[in-house]
Amino acid sequence: MSGFEPGVWLLTLAYVAVAALLLNLNLATPRRGPIKVAAIALVTALYVGAWHGHKGLLGWASDDPLPERFRLHYASVEDPDKASRTPGTIYLWVSSLDGPAARREPRAYRITWDAQTARAVLDALADVERGVAMEGSTTGLSETGPVRAVEPAERVQVGGTGERPGKIGFRPVPTPALPPKL
């Protein structure tokens, strides 16, 4: 987080106000000590949960599974670093091609780094940077056309904490068929 973000600061001040009111009420009431301690611990846990829940609102990449079909807008590949022992990560900025139009707004996703997947993503990104609209799929692209598919021998983690078998494929967005001129 960098700079002044009014929404984050306003939310933080609202939480501080609620905590101050809770502390004031706890000091003024004749309730037993364990009830007061439990209330303070619960509110503190809710602050931590709310912070992690609001990460998506701040624009941080999601660990949710990728949509089955998506349009690739941009990507960033961070290779594993043996010196610092950090695993590689692939960040994708995509729009879902399935479901209602409201879900088609771009969203950032984070997936586990894999050499084949990273190579396919970088190839697709090169096409995007040349102005070619690229479509991706986590279930494979069965339609005709050039497909850069990743079919690992075992499994590819395509988002979230679980792994599922499958492949990630990319291809240029097909040109829509236009009706004949009259």
Secondary structure, DSSP 4 states (H G I P E B T S, - for coil): --S--HHHHHHHHHHHHHHHHHHHHHHHS---HHHHHHHHHHHHHHHHHHHHHTGGGGTPPB-SPPPSEEEEEEEEEE--BTTTTBPPEEEEEEEESSS-GGGGS-EEEEEE--HHHHHHHHHHHHHHHTT--EEEESS---SSS--EEE--SS-B--SSSS-B---EEEEEPPPPPPPPP-
